[in-house]
Amino acid sequence: GLDLEDVPATITDIFGASQDTLSTALLWLLILFTRYPDVQARVQAELDQVVGRDRLPCMSDQPNLPYVMAFLYESMRFTSFLPVTLPHATTANTFVLGYYIPKNTVVFVNQWSVNHDPAKWSNPEDFDPARFLDKDGFINKALASSVMIFSVGKRRCIGEELSKTLLFLFISILAHQCNFKANQNEPSNMSFSYGLSIKPKSFKIHVSLRESMKLLDSAVEKLQAEEACQ
């Protein structure tokens, strides 16, 4: 078990590890909005229909926003911004698809390859959030679970659900409140720098409010009031 004195450091590690990956993911989401304005419009239409214009999106809305979730899953699959997993090691001699892997071999999973395998994904180089919707318009959970971005197995990223929750809230609130357009002078592209994560190179986009700052200001005031009471 985890000793009580180790809990703060462990929690710090979880949040620290998420900062780089979440910021990278959010940058890709914004680029994809500008490159695929029809997708952005469909996300906003679903948010307006389900959430309305009198409040901000929240986690309880998630089950009723299948296209928003499809956009997130397709963005993770399409960009595969964590192209390979952190190193793992085999704990025993084993075989995988006929290949012998001895004990204590360092193993990396090529998540990019998994997410772009034409045997699994139809036209994998196309960005198509609708691939994650079934015939009734709901999320195809089996297909969504096939997206590999948080590793796999018992040692998969323990922050997976937290990351998905934050990305859902980030993109839902941003799309609900703002419009995103490509900069005509410097059109965004999919160029990136490669490292532990695939980061988009610097880009400029045009962001405008869909209406006013009223809901955002109200949310900030509520948070400030709650903090003052603590």
GROMACS elastic network, one bead per residue, 0.5 to 0.9 nm:
[ bonds ]
;  ai    aj funct       b0    kb
    2     5     6  0.83933   500
    2     6     6  0.65746   500
    2     7     6  0.70084   500
    3     6     6  0.53631   500
    3     7     6  0.68302   500
    4     7     6  0.54100   500
    4     8     6  0.81620   500
    5     8     6  0.68982   500
    5     9     6  0.80960   500
    6     9     6  0.56046   500
    6    10     6  0.61872   500
    6    11     6  0.87662   500
    7    10     6  0.50891   500
    7    11     6  0.61273   500
    7    12     6  0.85302   500
    8    11     6  0.52176   500
    8    12     6  0.61068   500
    8    13     6  0.86391   500
    9    13     6  0.61794   500
    9    14     6  0.87390   500
   10    13     6  0.50766   500
   10    14     6  0.63807   500
   10    15     6  0.88828   500
   11    14     6  0.50885   500
   11    15     6  0.63750   500
   11    16     6  0.84409   500
   12    15     6  0.53117   500
   12    16     6  0.58384   500
   12    17     6  0.84133   500
   13    17     6  0.59177   500
   13    18     6  0.84960   500
   14    17     6  0.53666   500
   14    18     6  0.63758   500
   14   158     6  0.78895   500
   14   159     6  0.65294   500
   15    18     6  0.51275   500
   15    19     6  0.64528   500
   15   159     6  0.82538   500
   16    19     6  0.55122   500
   16    20     6  0.77966   500
   17    20     6  0.65796   500
   17    21     6  0.72289   500
   17    22     6  0.89974   500
   17   159     6  0.87657   500
   18    21     6  0.53060   500
   18    22     6  0.56934   500
   18    23     6  0.82614   500
   18   159     6  0.74709   500
   18   163     6  0.72011   500
   19    22     6  0.54300   500
   19    23     6  0.61145   500
   19    24     6  0.85261   500
   20    23     6  0.53621   500
   20    24     6  0.61224   500
   20    25     6  0.86106   500
   20   197     6  0.85263   500
   21    24     6  0.50982   500
   21    25     6  0.60797   500
   21    26     6  0.86175   500
   21    81     6  0.80902   500
   21    82     6  0.79082   500
   21   163     6  0.87960   500
   21   197     6  0.72755   500
   22    25     6  0.50157   500
   22    26     6  0.61228   500
   22    27     6  0.86461   500
   22   163     6  0.69261   500
   22   166     6  0.82231   500
   22   167     6  0.73080   500
   23    26     6  0.51337   500
   23    27     6  0.62983   500
   23    28     6  0.88148   500
   24    27     6  0.52396   500
   24    28     6  0.64991   500
   24    29     6  0.88184   500
   24    81     6  0.74509   500
   24   197     6  0.78272   500
   24   198     6  0.77382   500
   24   199     6  0.58954   500
   24   200     6  0.75924   500
   25    28     6  0.52159   500
   25    29     6  0.62775   500
   25    30     6  0.88597   500
   25    75     6  0.83731   500
   25    76     6  0.76644   500
   25    79     6  0.87119   500
   25    81     6  0.70056   500
   25   167     6  0.79484   500
   25   199     6  0.84484   500
   26    30     6  0.63473   500
   26    31     6  0.86981   500
   26   167     6  0.71962   500
   26   170     6  0.78754   500
   26   171     6  0.77206   500
   27    30     6  0.53064   500
   27    31     6  0.63303   500
   27    32     6  0.87162   500
   27   199     6  0.81507   500
   27   200     6  0.71343   500
   28    31     6  0.50533   500
   28    32     6  0.60987   500
   28    33     6  0.85905   500
   28    75     6  0.75406   500
   28    76     6  0.88704   500
   28    79     6  0.74498   500
   28    81     6  0.83846   500
   28   190     6  0.86836   500
   28   199     6  0.80664   500
   28   200     6  0.68486   500
   29    32     6  0.51669   500
   29    33     6  0.62709   500
   29    34     6  0.88860   500
   29    71     6  0.87417   500
   29    72     6  0.78556   500
   29    75     6  0.66658   500
   29    76     6  0.88935   500
   29   171     6  0.76194   500
   30    33     6  0.50608   500
   30    34     6  0.64956   500
   30    35     6  0.87602   500
   30   171     6  0.84517   500
   30   180     6  0.73432   500
   30   205     6  0.85545   500
   31    34     6  0.52440   500
   31    35     6  0.62147   500
   31    36     6  0.85838   500
   31   180     6  0.87785   500
   31   182     6  0.81456   500
   31   188     6  0.67156   500
   31   189     6  0.76592   500
   31   190     6  0.79188   500
   31   200     6  0.86087   500
   31   203     6  0.84449   500
   31   205     6  0.81202   500
   32    36     6  0.58587   500
   32    37     6  0.82583   500
   32    39     6  0.85546   500
   32    40     6  0.83884   500
   32    75     6  0.76898   500
   32   127     6  0.88677   500
   32   190     6  0.88338   500
   33    36     6  0.53209   500
   33    37     6  0.57677   500
   33    38     6  0.84041   500
   33    39     6  0.68336   500
   33    40     6  0.52493   500
   33    41     6  0.88116   500
   33   179     6  0.89596   500
   33   180     6  0.65742   500
   33   181     6  0.76206   500
   33   182     6  0.87409   500
   34    37     6  0.57066   500
   34    40     6  0.77695   500
   34   180     6  0.58689   500
   34   182     6  0.50776   500
   34   183     6  0.87753   500
   34   187     6  0.89866   500
   34   188     6  0.75592   500
   34   205     6  0.75769   500
   34   206     6  0.88639   500
   35    38     6  0.89543   500
   35    39     6  0.89720   500
   35   181     6  0.81772   500
   35   182     6  0.71220   500
   35   187     6  0.88649   500
   35   188     6  0.73523   500
   35   189     6  0.78489   500
   36    39     6  0.54286   500
   36    40     6  0.65966   500
   36    41     6  0.88928   500
   36   127     6  0.86572   500
   37    41     6  0.60809   500
   37    42     6  0.86011   500
   37   180     6  0.82386   500
   37   181     6  0.76744   500
   38    41     6  0.50508   500
   38    42     6  0.62670   500
   38    43     6  0.86930   500
   39    42     6  0.51255   500
   39    43     6  0.62284   500
   39    44     6  0.86418   500
   39    71     6  0.79485   500
   39   128     6  0.86223   500
   39   129     6  0.79793   500
   40    43     6  0.51337   500
   40    44     6  0.62150   500
   40    45     6  0.85930   500
   40   175     6  0.75097   500
   40   179     6  0.83460   500
   40   180     6  0.81908   500
   41    44     6  0.51040   500
   41    45     6  0.60547   500
   41    46     6  0.86648   500
   41   175     6  0.88964   500
   41   179     6  0.89640   500
   42    46     6  0.62258   500
   42    47     6  0.86002   500
   42    67     6  0.77879   500
   42    68     6  0.86104   500
   43    46     6  0.53173   500
   43    47     6  0.62918   500
   43    48     6  0.87147   500
   43    65     6  0.86117   500
   43    67     6  0.64148   500
   43    68     6  0.56093   500
   43    71     6  0.78592   500
   43   172     6  0.82931   500
   43   175     6  0.72798   500
   43   176     6  0.85961   500
   44    47     6  0.50245   500
   44    48     6  0.60742   500
   44    49     6  0.85525   500
   44    68     6  0.86538   500
   44   172     6  0.83606   500
   44   175     6  0.59062   500
   44   176     6  0.60178   500
   45    48     6  0.51290   500
   45    49     6  0.61611   500
   45    50     6  0.86537   500
   45   176     6  0.89608   500
   46    49     6  0.51200   500
   46    50     6  0.61039   500
   46    51     6  0.81475   500
   46    64     6  0.89100   500
   46    65     6  0.66661   500
   46    66     6  0.86120   500
   46    67     6  0.72529   500
   46    68     6  0.76485   500
   47    50     6  0.52905   500
   47    51     6  0.53963   500
   47    52     6  0.68654   500
   47    53     6  0.87647   500
   47    57     6  0.76307   500
   47    65     6  0.71090   500
   47    68     6  0.80543   500
   47   172     6  0.74081   500
   47   175     6  0.80814   500
   47   176     6  0.63865   500
   48    51     6  0.54583   500
   48    53     6  0.62652   500
   48   176     6  0.72410   500
   49    52     6  0.56821   500
   49    53     6  0.88015   500
   50    57     6  0.89135   500
   50    61     6  0.75113   500
   50    64     6  0.69056   500
   50    65     6  0.72906   500
   51    54     6  0.79056   500
   51    55     6  0.69923   500
   51    56     6  0.71561   500
   51    57     6  0.60503   500
   51    58     6  0.86787   500
   51    61     6  0.72382   500
   51   176     6  0.87986   500
   52    55     6  0.68281   500
   52    56     6  0.83068   500
   52    57     6  0.87580   500
   53    56     6  0.76138   500
   53   176     6  0.81319   500
   54   215     6  0.76749   500
   55   215     6  0.64920   500
   56   172     6  0.84821   500
   56   173     6  0.63601   500
   56   176     6  0.73452   500
   56   177     6  0.83122   500
   56   215     6  0.68180   500
   56   216     6  0.79677   500
   56   219     6  0.84425   500
   57    60     6  0.82634   500
   57    61     6  0.65117   500
   57    62     6  0.85458   500
   57   169     6  0.72362   500
   57   172     6  0.62734   500
   57   173     6  0.59330   500
   57   176     6  0.75423   500
   58    61     6  0.56363   500
   58    62     6  0.74115   500
   58   168     6  0.89473   500
   58   169     6  0.66927   500
   58   172     6  0.82663   500
   58   173     6  0.82949   500
   59    62     6  0.54452   500
   59    63     6  0.84996   500
   59   165     6  0.75637   500
   59   168     6  0.80007   500
   59   169     6  0.70460   500
   60    63     6  0.70931   500
   60    64     6  0.83615   500
   61    64     6  0.55092   500
   61    65     6  0.65115   500
   62    65     6  0.51872   500
   62    66     6  0.73923   500
   62    68     6  0.82136   500
   62    69     6  0.76431   500
   62   168     6  0.78678   500
   63    66     6  0.66468   500
   63    69     6  0.88121   500
   64    67     6  0.89186   500
   64   138     6  0.88659   500
   65    68     6  0.54495   500
   65    69     6  0.65441   500
   65    70     6  0.87616   500
   65   138     6  0.87862   500
   66    69     6  0.51367   500
   66    70     6  0.60285   500
   66    71     6  0.85923   500
   66   132     6  0.88121   500
   66   133     6  0.74424   500
   66   137     6  0.72403   500
   66   138     6  0.56913   500
   66   139     6  0.56614   500
   67    71     6  0.60463   500
   67    72     6  0.85908   500
   67   129     6  0.72593   500
   67   130     6  0.72969   500
   67   132     6  0.83858   500
   67   133     6  0.75047   500
   67   137     6  0.80816   500
   67   138     6  0.80567   500
   67   139     6  0.78252   500
   68    71     6  0.50944   500
   68    72     6  0.64608   500
   68    73     6  0.88677   500
   68   129     6  0.86835   500
   68   168     6  0.77704   500
   68   171     6  0.83901   500
   68   172     6  0.73783   500
   69    72     6  0.50158   500
   69    73     6  0.62284   500
   69    74     6  0.85338   500
   69   129     6  0.86091   500
   69   132     6  0.86617   500
   69   139     6  0.76007   500
   69   168     6  0.72664   500
   70    73     6  0.51472   500
   70    74     6  0.60106   500
   70    75     6  0.83724   500
   70   128     6  0.88222   500
   70   129     6  0.50566   500
   70   130     6  0.65834   500
   70   131     6  0.77789   500
   70   132     6  0.54416   500
   70   133     6  0.68820   500
   70   139     6  0.67787   500
   70   140     6  0.88799   500
   70   144     6  0.81095   500
   71    74     6  0.52289   500
   71    75     6  0.59768   500
   71    76     6  0.86285   500
   71   128     6  0.80716   500
   71   130     6  0.79073   500
   71   132     6  0.84776   500
   72    75     6  0.50789   500
   72    76     6  0.62601   500
   72    77     6  0.86376   500
   72   129     6  0.79346   500
   72   164     6  0.84176   500
   72   167     6  0.77973   500
   72   168     6  0.74139   500
   72   171     6  0.85891   500
   73    76     6  0.52030   500
   73    77     6  0.61684   500
   73    78     6  0.84695   500
   73   129     6  0.74049   500
   73   132     6  0.76230   500
   73   144     6  0.64543   500
   73   147     6  0.70932   500
   74    78     6  0.57181   500
   74    79     6  0.82994   500
   74   127     6  0.69575   500
   74   128     6  0.67160   500
   74   129     6  0.51313   500
   74   130     6  0.84683   500
   74   131     6  0.80081   500
   74   132     6  0.75106   500
   74   144     6  0.86070   500
   74   147     6  0.83506   500
   75    78     6  0.51574   500
   75    79     6  0.59329   500
   75    80     6  0.78420   500
   75   127     6  0.77726   500
   75   128     6  0.89315   500
   75   129     6  0.77918   500
   76    79     6  0.55838   500
   76    80     6  0.53939   500
   76    81     6  0.69926   500
   76    82     6  0.88514   500
   76   115     6  0.87504   500
   76   147     6  0.73796   500
   76   148     6  0.82306   500
   76   149     6  0.68240   500
   77    80     6  0.52082   500
   77    81     6  0.84474   500
   77   111     6  0.89705   500
   77   112     6  0.78996   500
   77   114     6  0.89453   500
   77   115     6  0.53715   500
   77   116     6  0.75833   500
   77   124     6  0.88125   500
   77   147     6  0.57660   500
   77   148     6  0.72600   500
   77   149     6  0.75165   500
   78    81     6  0.84950   500
   78   112     6  0.85829   500
   78   115     6  0.72105   500
   78   116     6  0.75799   500
   78   124     6  0.75241   500
   78   125     6  0.72041   500
   78   126     6  0.78442   500
   78   127     6  0.64322   500
   78   128     6  0.88266   500
   79    82     6  0.83615   500
   79    83     6  0.85910   500
   79   112     6  0.81565   500
   79   115     6  0.89681   500
   79   198     6  0.80028   500
   80    83     6  0.54194   500
   80    84     6  0.87499   500
   80   111     6  0.69121   500
   80   112     6  0.54202   500
   80   113     6  0.89966   500
   80   115     6  0.70401   500
   80   116     6  0.88576   500
   80   147     6  0.89659   500
   80   148     6  0.80205   500
   80   149     6  0.64772   500
   80   197     6  0.86741   500
   80   198     6  0.76614   500
   81    84     6  0.89159   500
   81   112     6  0.81857   500
   81   149     6  0.76939   500
   81   196     6  0.87666   500
   81   197     6  0.54202   500
   81   199     6  0.69456   500
   82    85     6  0.70481   500
   82   111     6  0.72200   500
   82   112     6  0.76909   500
   82   149     6  0.60776   500
   82   150     6  0.80197   500
   82   195     6  0.88659   500
   82   196     6  0.66967   500
   82   198     6  0.62627   500
   83   109     6  0.84964   500
   83   110     6  0.61716   500
   83   111     6  0.51135   500
   83   113     6  0.80813   500
   83   149     6  0.76379   500
   83   195     6  0.89309   500
   83   196     6  0.76048   500
   83   197     6  0.66550   500
   83   198     6  0.70967   500
   84    87     6  0.87035   500
   84   108     6  0.63544   500
   84   109     6  0.54754   500
   84   111     6  0.51580   500
   84   112     6  0.68757   500
   84   149     6  0.83602   500
   84   151     6  0.82396   500
   84   196     6  0.75914   500
   84   197     6  0.83158   500
   85    88     6  0.81702   500
   85   107     6  0.88410   500
   85   108     6  0.56433   500
   85   109     6  0.53529   500
   85   110     6  0.68740   500
   85   111     6  0.69210   500
   85   149     6  0.80451   500
   85   150     6  0.76041   500
   85   151     6  0.57485   500
   85   152     6  0.88744   500
   85   196     6  0.86354   500
   86   107     6  0.86368   500
   86   108     6  0.65198   500
   86   109     6  0.80682   500
   86   151     6  0.80946   500
   86   196     6  0.85006   500
   87   106     6  0.62361   500
   87   107     6  0.57032   500
   87   108     6  0.52093   500
   87   109     6  0.81657   500
   88   105     6  0.82092   500
   88   106     6  0.56243   500
   88   107     6  0.50720   500
   88   108     6  0.63780   500
   88   109     6  0.86970   500
   88   155     6  0.84693   500
   89   103     6  0.77225   500
   89   104     6  0.53491   500
   89   105     6  0.52476   500
   89   107     6  0.54740   500
   89   108     6  0.85316   500
   90    93     6  0.72019   500
   90    94     6  0.78356   500
   90   101     6  0.77425   500
   90   102     6  0.72742   500
   90   103     6  0.51969   500
   90   105     6  0.54816   500
   90   106     6  0.68775   500
   90   107     6  0.72613   500
   91    94     6  0.87799   500
   91   102     6  0.86850   500
   91   103     6  0.54211   500
   91   104     6  0.58533   500
   91   105     6  0.82598   500
   92   101     6  0.85577   500
   92   102     6  0.67188   500
   92   104     6  0.70442   500
   92   105     6  0.89986   500
   93   100     6  0.75410   500
   93   101     6  0.59633   500
   93   104     6  0.81527   500
   93   105     6  0.88937   500
   94    99     6  0.83123   500
   94   100     6  0.60009   500
   94   101     6  0.53167   500
   94   102     6  0.62483   500
   94   103     6  0.73161   500
   95    98     6  0.56609   500
   95    99     6  0.52406   500
   95   101     6  0.58127   500
   95   102     6  0.83853   500
   96    99     6  0.51371   500
   96   100     6  0.66631   500
   96   101     6  0.74076   500
   97   100     6  0.85829   500
  101   104     6  0.87647   500
  101   105     6  0.67826   500
  102   105     6  0.59649   500
  104   107     6  0.89783   500
  108   111     6  0.89752   500
  109   112     6  0.88195   500
  109   113     6  0.88380   500
  109   114     6  0.86062   500
  109   151     6  0.74358   500
  109   152     6  0.87194   500
  110   113     6  0.55101   500
  110   114     6  0.65738   500
  110   115     6  0.89179   500
  111   114     6  0.50033   500
  111   115     6  0.61260   500
  111   116     6  0.85927   500
  111   147     6  0.85434   500
  111   148     6  0.57148   500
  111   149     6  0.63870   500
  111   150     6  0.88106   500
  111   151     6  0.75358   500
  112   115     6  0.51799   500
  112   116     6  0.61807   500
  112   117     6  0.85232   500
  112   148     6  0.80899   500
  112   149     6  0.84126   500
  113   116     6  0.51657   500
  113   117     6  0.58352   500
  114   117     6  0.54194   500
  114   120     6  0.82675   500
  114   146     6  0.85473   500
  114   147     6  0.78301   500
  114   148     6  0.69018   500
  115   118     6  0.88159   500
  115   120     6  0.81600   500
  115   121     6  0.76306   500
  115   124     6  0.76998   500
  115   146     6  0.79481   500
  115   147     6  0.60591   500
  115   148     6  0.64617   500
  115   149     6  0.85230   500
  116   119     6  0.86995   500
  116   120     6  0.78239   500
  116   121     6  0.66437   500
  116   123     6  0.85824   500
  116   124     6  0.51290   500
  116   125     6  0.70891   500
  117   120     6  0.54636   500
  117   121     6  0.59961   500
  117   122     6  0.86516   500
  117   124     6  0.69079   500
  118   122     6  0.59712   500
  118   123     6  0.66468   500
  118   124     6  0.60561   500
  119   122     6  0.75598   500
  120   124     6  0.85092   500
  120   146     6  0.88326   500
  121   124     6  0.52929   500
  121   131     6  0.88346   500
  122   125     6  0.87056   500
  122   126     6  0.85889   500
  122   131     6  0.84527   500
  123   126     6  0.56758   500
  123   127     6  0.87297   500
  124   127     6  0.76663   500
  124   128     6  0.89203   500
  128   131     6  0.59067   500
  128   132     6  0.83848   500
  129   132     6  0.60207   500
  129   133     6  0.77817   500
  130   133     6  0.52972   500
  130   134     6  0.83822   500
  130   137     6  0.86205   500
  131   134     6  0.78648   500
  131   140     6  0.85061   500
  131   143     6  0.86506   500
  132   137     6  0.89141   500
  132   138     6  0.81347   500
  132   139     6  0.57101   500
  132   140     6  0.53762   500
  132   141     6  0.79852   500
  132   143     6  0.64951   500
  132   144     6  0.64779   500
  133   136     6  0.75446   500
  133   137     6  0.51817   500
  133   138     6  0.52009   500
  133   140     6  0.54052   500
  133   141     6  0.88695   500
  134   137     6  0.52538   500
  134   138     6  0.54701   500
  134   139     6  0.61898   500
  134   140     6  0.54597   500
  135   138     6  0.75201   500
  136   139     6  0.89053   500
  137   140     6  0.87655   500
  138   141     6  0.87211   500
  139   142     6  0.87485   500
  139   143     6  0.84309   500
  139   144     6  0.74602   500
  140   143     6  0.54774   500
  140   144     6  0.61474   500
  140   145     6  0.86967   500
  141   145     6  0.60345   500
  141   146     6  0.86420   500
  142   145     6  0.53009   500
  142   146     6  0.66073   500
  143   146     6  0.51195   500
  143   147     6  0.72298   500
  144   147     6  0.57314   500
  145   148     6  0.76843   500
  147   150     6  0.87755   500
  148   151     6  0.60187   500
  148   152     6  0.72036   500
  149   152     6  0.85004   500
  149   160     6  0.88777   500
  150   156     6  0.59331   500
  150   157     6  0.52523   500
  150   158     6  0.84578   500
  150   159     6  0.83905   500
  150   160     6  0.62356   500
  151   155     6  0.76033   500
  151   157     6  0.63671   500
  152   155     6  0.67638   500
  152   157     6  0.79412   500
  153   156     6  0.54857   500
  154   157     6  0.88250   500
  155   158     6  0.78476   500
  156   159     6  0.87686   500
  156   160     6  0.81198   500
  157   160     6  0.56323   500
  158   161     6  0.76546   500
  158   162     6  0.84538   500
  159   162     6  0.52497   500
  159   163     6  0.59805   500
  159   164     6  0.86308   500
  160   163     6  0.51790   500
  160   164     6  0.62462   500
  160   165     6  0.86208   500
  161   164     6  0.51231   500
  161   165     6  0.60871   500
  161   166     6  0.86296   500
  162   165     6  0.50885   500
  162   166     6  0.62155   500
  162   167     6  0.86220   500
  163   166     6  0.52087   500
  163   167     6  0.61099   500
  163   168     6  0.85082   500
  164   167     6  0.51507   500
  164   168     6  0.60405   500
  164   169     6  0.86319   500
  165   168     6  0.51933   500
  165   169     6  0.63277   500
  165   170     6  0.86225   500
  166   169     6  0.51536   500
  166   170     6  0.59770   500
  166   171     6  0.85775   500
  167   170     6  0.50028   500
  167   171     6  0.60446   500
  167   172     6  0.82236   500
  168   171     6  0.55443   500
  168   172     6  0.58601   500
  168   173     6  0.84206   500
  169   172     6  0.51787   500
  169   173     6  0.59621   500
  169   174     6  0.83174   500
  170   173     6  0.55890   500
  170   174     6  0.61054   500
  170   175     6  0.85561   500
  171   174     6  0.50493   500
  171   175     6  0.58578   500
  171   176     6  0.82373   500
  172   175     6  0.53056   500
  172   176     6  0.59103   500
  172   177     6  0.85537   500
  173   176     6  0.50121   500
  173   177     6  0.61181   500
  173   178     6  0.82812   500
  174   177     6  0.53079   500
  174   178     6  0.55743   500
  174   179     6  0.81515   500
  175   178     6  0.53092   500
  175   179     6  0.66061   500
  175   180     6  0.81857   500
  175   210     6  0.88835   500
  176   179     6  0.83842   500
  176   210     6  0.77780   500
  177   208     6  0.86103   500
  177   209     6  0.59472   500
  177   210     6  0.55152   500
  177   211     6  0.70424   500
  177   212     6  0.80455   500
  177   213     6  0.82082   500
  177   215     6  0.86463   500
  177   216     6  0.82962   500
  178   207     6  0.65716   500
  178   208     6  0.55118   500
  178   210     6  0.50033   500
  178   211     6  0.79935   500
  179   206     6  0.80784   500
  179   207     6  0.56960   500
  179   208     6  0.52931   500
  179   209     6  0.62597   500
  179   210     6  0.61046   500
  180   205     6  0.68876   500
  180   206     6  0.57847   500
  180   208     6  0.67778   500
  181   184     6  0.86677   500
  181   205     6  0.58723   500
  181   206     6  0.50150   500
  181   207     6  0.65047   500
  181   208     6  0.85597   500
  182   185     6  0.87048   500
  182   186     6  0.77132   500
  182   187     6  0.56129   500
  182   188     6  0.61708   500
  182   204     6  0.74020   500
  182   206     6  0.60458   500
  182   207     6  0.88956   500
  183   186     6  0.52161   500
  183   187     6  0.52060   500
  183   188     6  0.70800   500
  183   203     6  0.86715   500
  183   204     6  0.59829   500
  183   206     6  0.57874   500
  184   187     6  0.55672   500
  184   188     6  0.88846   500
  184   205     6  0.85880   500
  184   206     6  0.89621   500
  185   204     6  0.89937   500
  186   203     6  0.75431   500
  186   204     6  0.66845   500
  186   205     6  0.82030   500
  187   203     6  0.80450   500
  187   204     6  0.76953   500
  187   205     6  0.79420   500
  188   191     6  0.85679   500
  188   202     6  0.89167   500
  188   203     6  0.59373   500
  188   204     6  0.69152   500
  188   205     6  0.73495   500
  189   192     6  0.88162   500
  189   200     6  0.85500   500
  189   201     6  0.86978   500
  189   203     6  0.80950   500
  190   200     6  0.67194   500
  190   201     6  0.81089   500
  191   199     6  0.85892   500
  191   200     6  0.59672   500
  191   201     6  0.60013   500
  192   198     6  0.63134   500
  192   199     6  0.53091   500
  192   202     6  0.86302   500
  193   197     6  0.84280   500
  193   198     6  0.59630   500
  193   199     6  0.53619   500
  193   200     6  0.63218   500
  193   201     6  0.62820   500
  194   197     6  0.64583   500
  194   199     6  0.66050   500
  194   200     6  0.88667   500
  195   198     6  0.60600   500
  195   199     6  0.78992   500
  200   203     6  0.79370   500
  208   211     6  0.88066   500
  209   212     6  0.63172   500
  209   213     6  0.76512   500
  211   214     6  0.86065   500
  212   215     6  0.76341   500
  212   216     6  0.84746   500
  213   216     6  0.52996   500
  213   217     6  0.58225   500
  213   218     6  0.84136   500
  214   217     6  0.52345   500
  214   218     6  0.61239   500
  214   219     6  0.86750   500
  215   218     6  0.50715   500
  215   219     6  0.61931   500
  215   220     6  0.87103   500
  216   219     6  0.50954   500
  216   220     6  0.62599   500
  216   221     6  0.86376   500
  217   220     6  0.51625   500
  217   221     6  0.61691   500
  217   222     6  0.86362   500
  218   221     6  0.51187   500
  218   222     6  0.62056   500
  218   223     6  0.87387   500
  219   222     6  0.51295   500
  219   223     6  0.63291   500
  219   224     6  0.86987   500
  220   223     6  0.51494   500
  220   224     6  0.61655   500
  220   225     6  0.85936   500
  221   224     6  0.50911   500
  221   225     6  0.61362   500
  221   226     6  0.86569   500
  222   225     6  0.51088   500
  222   226     6  0.62460   500
  222   227     6  0.86952   500
  223   226     6  0.50956   500
  223   227     6  0.61983   500
  223   228     6  0.86055   500
  224   227     6  0.51210   500
  224   228     6  0.61687   500
  224   229     6  0.87831   500
  225   228     6  0.50945   500
  225   229     6  0.64627   500
  226   229     6  0.52392   500
  226   230     6  0.66777   500
  227   230     6  0.53089   500
